[in-house]
Amino acid sequence: MNRESEIARVTLTGSVVNLLLVGLKTVAGVAGHSAAMISDAVHSLSDFVTDIVVLVFVRISAQPQDAGHDYGHGKYETIATLFIGLALAAAAVGIVVSGAGKLARWLQGENLEAPGMMALWAALISIAAKEALYHYTRIKGRKLESSALEANAWHHRSDALSSIGSAIGIGGAILLGNRWTVLDPLASIVVGAMLVKVAWDLLGPSFGELTDSSLPADIENEMLEIIRSVPGVDDPHNLRTRRIGNRIAAEVHIRLDGSQPLQEAHEKASEVERRIKARFGAQSHIIVHMEPRKNG
């Protein structure tokens, strides 16, 4: 099974689970009078939508380079990751606003209806299902070097965390009596705040890649050490790096003995390229510019 098909299979598995959870949480939230569970249902719906985004964009990103995309279509996967982060941020803000509204009404003396046991059971089922999906999707994302899958894994984990918050709020409201029904909207606010942090962690790297941020300093230093390890190659400089989806791109200048035949110099430059690709992936885009070594 190729990379694209495996990503699609993992994502489809998650989308089926998400769709089932949307139905379960919606029914449990409405029937159980739980703001936290309805917020959880909205979060699962955002998970389902982002699954569709991943399926569409990863298929596009797998296409080879063409006349209009000399570096391939890898950044479409980054766009998918960006959409996931934005969807998660929007869901988080909605959850916080909804919970804050209920909290404000409680502070004004309104009695909030206690959630039912059905809402608590839905939260517990969601915790188990989404935590399992998180581990499954993250393992596959790392294996396939897919930023979109890894982002989606954290979306699953955030849904599990929101369900934990919901379970605490719903369980507290049920077990402690009517005076503590405020725990339900409080739980939804805490969950929303956690999701804002997760969304921020996803959006930062995506914006960085789309604006051609350099690779981390430790990776660039490792790349320079690889170049220096090639016999006859000196003074690697003007290193420029960026990421294109799950691939890296790098340009570098090296110095060689200017008196050697062109074929010999070209072979050394090719060896630099081979060693970098051996470390960072065969699909890496590497450009090596040769300069004569300065004498004296």
C-alpha positions in Angstrom: 0.0 0.0 0.0 1.4 3.4 -1.0 1.7 6.4 1.3 -1.3 8.2 -0.1 -3.6 5.1 0.3 -2.4 4.4 3.8 -3.0 8.0 4.9 -6.5 7.8 3.4 -7.2 4.5 5.2 -6.1 6.0 8.6 -8.2 9.1 8.0 -11.3 7.2 6.9 -11.1 5.1 10.1 -11.1 8.3 12.1 -13.9 9.9 10.1 -16.2 6.9 10.7 -15.6 7.0 14.4 -16.0 10.8 14.5 -19.4 10.6 12.6 -20.7 8.0 15.1 -19.5 10.2 18.0 -21.2 13.3 16.6 -24.5 11.4 16.6 -24.0 9.9 20.1 -22.9 13.2 21.7 -25.6 15.3 20.1 -28.4 12.9 21.3 -26.7 12.6 24.8 -26.2 16.4 25.1 -29.8 17.3 24.1 -31.5 14.4 26.0 -29.1 14.9 29.0 -29.4 18.7 29.1 -25.6 19.0 29.0 -23.8 22.1 27.6 -20.5 20.4 28.0 -21.6 17.4 25.9 -23.1 19.6 23.2 -19.8 21.4 23.0 -18.1 18.0 22.8 -20.4 17.1 19.9 -19.4 20.3 18.1 -15.7 19.4 18.6 -16.3 15.9 17.1 -18.0 17.5 14.2 -14.9 19.7 13.6 -12.9 16.5 13.7 -15.0 14.9 11.0 -14.7 18.0 8.8 -10.9 18.0 9.2 -10.8 14.4 8.2 -12.4 15.3 4.9 -9.9 18.1 4.5 -7.0 15.7 5.1 -8.4 13.2 2.5 -8.7 15.9 -0.2 -5.4 17.7 0.4 -3.2 14.7 1.0 -4.4 13.3 -2.3 -3.3 16.5 -4.0 0.0 16.7 -2.2 0.9 13.2 -3.4 0.9 14.3 -7.1 4.3 14.5 -8.7 5.9 17.7 -9.9 4.5 19.2 -13.1 5.0 22.2 -15.3 3.3 24.5 -12.8 4.8 23.0 -9.6 8.5 22.4 -10.0 8.9 21.5 -6.4 5.8 19.2 -6.3 2.6 19.6 -4.4 3.9 18.9 -0.9 2.6 22.2 0.6 -1.0 21.2 0.1 -0.5 18.9 3.0 0.7 21.9 5.0 -2.4 23.8 4.0 -4.5 20.8 5.3 -2.7 21.1 8.6 -3.4 24.8 8.7 -7.1 24.2 8.1 -7.1 21.7 10.9 -5.6 24.2 13.3 -8.1 26.9 12.2 -11.0 24.6 12.6 -9.9 23.6 16.0 -9.4 27.2 17.0 -12.9 28.1 15.8 -14.4 25.2 17.7 -12.5 26.2 20.8 -13.7 29.8 20.7 -17.3 28.6 20.2 -17.1 26.3 23.2 -15.6 29.0 25.5 -18.3 31.6 24.4 -21.1 29.1 24.9 -19.9 28.0 28.4 -19.3 31.6 29.4 -22.8 32.5 28.5 -24.2 29.8 30.7 -21.9 30.7 33.5 -23.0 34.3 33.3 -26.7 33.3 33.6 -25.8 31.1 36.6 -24.1 34.1 38.3 -27.2 36.1 37.7 -29.2 33.6 39.7 -30.6 31.3 36.9 -30.9 27.6 37.9 -29.1 25.4 35.4 -30.6 22.0 34.6 -28.5 19.1 35.9 -27.2 16.8 33.1 -28.3 13.2 32.9 -26.4 9.9 33.1 -26.6 9.5 29.3 -24.3 12.5 28.9 -21.8 11.0 31.3 -21.7 7.6 29.5 -21.3 9.4 26.1 -18.3 11.3 27.5 -16.7 8.1 28.8 -17.2 6.3 25.5 -15.7 9.3 23.7 -12.6 9.3 25.9 -11.8 5.6 25.1 -12.5 5.9 21.4 -10.6 9.1 20.8 -7.6 8.2 22.9 -7.3 5.0 20.8 -7.6 7.0 17.6 -4.9 9.4 18.8 -2.3 6.7 19.3 -3.2 4.9 16.1 -3.1 8.1 14.0 0.1 9.5 15.6 2.0 6.2 15.1 0.9 6.1 11.4 1.7 9.9 11.0 5.3 9.4 12.2 5.8 6.3 10.1 4.5 8.0 7.0 6.1 11.4 7.8 2.7 13.1 7.4 2.3 16.5 9.2 -1.4 16.4 8.4 -1.9 13.0 10.0 0.1 14.1 13.1 -2.0 17.2 13.3 -5.2 15.1 13.0 -3.9 12.8 15.8 -3.6 15.8 18.1 -7.2 16.7 17.0 -8.2 13.3 18.2 -6.3 13.8 21.5 -7.9 17.2 22.0 -11.3 15.6 21.6 -10.4 13.0 24.2 -9.3 15.8 26.6 -12.5 17.7 26.0 -14.4 14.6 26.8 -12.4 14.2 30.1 -13.3 17.7 31.0 -16.9 17.1 30.1 -17.0 13.9 32.1 -15.6 15.7 35.2 -18.1 18.5 34.8 -21.1 16.3 34.1 -20.2 13.8 36.8 -19.7 16.5 39.3 -23.0 18.1 38.4 -24.8 14.8 38.7 -23.2 13.6 41.9 -23.0 16.8 43.9 -26.6 18.1 43.3 -28.2 21.1 41.9 -25.9 23.6 43.6 -23.1 22.3 41.5 -24.7 22.2 38.0 -22.4 25.1 37.2 -19.6 22.5 36.9 -21.0 21.5 33.5 -20.5 24.9 31.7 -17.3 25.4 33.7 -16.0 22.2 32.2 -16.8 23.4 28.7 -14.8 26.6 29.3 -11.8 24.7 30.6 -12.0 22.3 27.6 -12.2 25.3 25.2 -9.1 26.9 26.7 -7.1 23.7 26.3 -8.2 23.5 22.6 -7.0 27.0 22.0 -3.5 25.9 23.1 -3.5 22.8 20.9 -4.7 24.9 17.9 -1.9 27.4 18.5 0.7 24.6 18.5 -0.6 23.4 15.1 -0.9 26.8 13.5 2.7 28.0 14.3 4.6 25.3 12.3 2.1 25.6 9.4 2.5 29.3 9.1 6.3 28.9 9.3 6.4 26.4 6.5 4.1 28.4 4.2 6.3 31.5 4.8 9.4 29.4 4.0 10.9 29.5 7.5 14.3 27.8 7.7 14.7 24.3 9.2 15.8 24.2 12.9 19.4 25.1 13.7 20.3 21.6 14.8 19.2 20.1 11.4 21.1 22.8 9.5 24.2 22.0 11.6 23.8 18.3 11.0 23.6 19.0 7.3 26.8 21.1 7.3 28.6 18.2 9.1 27.5 15.8 6.5 28.8 18.1 3.8 32.2 18.5 5.5 32.5 14.7 5.7 32.9 14.4 1.9 36.6 14.3 1.1 37.8 17.3 -0.9 34.9 19.5 0.0 35.5 22.6 2.1 33.8 25.6 3.6 30.1 24.9 3.1 28.3 28.2 3.2 25.2 30.2 2.1 23.1 27.3 3.3 19.4 27.9 2.7 16.7 25.5 3.9 13.0 25.1 4.0 10.3 22.4 4.2 7.9 21.4 1.4 5.3 19.1 3.0 7.0 16.0 4.2 10.2 16.8 2.2 13.1 19.2 2.8 14.7 21.6 0.3 18.2 23.0 0.7 20.7 25.0 -1.3 24.4 25.3 -0.4 27.7 26.6 -1.7 30.8 24.4 -1.4 34.5 25.1 -2.2 36.6 22.6 -4.2 40.1 22.4 -5.7 39.7 24.6 -8.8 42.4 22.7 -10.7 40.6 19.4 -10.8 38.7 18.2 -13.8 35.0 19.2 -14.0 34.0 15.5 -13.9 35.8 15.1 -10.6 34.3 18.2 -9.1 30.8 17.2 -10.3 31.2 13.8 -8.6 32.1 15.4 -5.3 29.0 17.7 -5.5 26.9 14.6 -6.4 28.3 12.8 -3.3 27.2 15.7 -1.1 23.7 15.4 -2.6 23.6 11.6 -2.1 24.7 11.8 1.6 22.1 14.5 2.4 19.4 12.5 0.7 20.5 9.3 2.5 19.9 11.1 5.8 16.9 13.3 5.1 15.0 11.3 2.4 15.4 10.4 -1.3 12.7 13.0 -2.2 14.7 15.9 -0.7 15.4 18.8 -3.1 19.2 19.5 -2.9 21.1 22.1 -4.9 24.9 22.3 -4.6 26.8 25.2 -6.0 30.5 24.7 -6.6 33.1 27.4 -6.1 37.0 27.2 -6.5 38.9 27.0 -3.2 40.6 30.2 -2.2 44.4 29.8 -2.1 46.6 31.3 0.6 
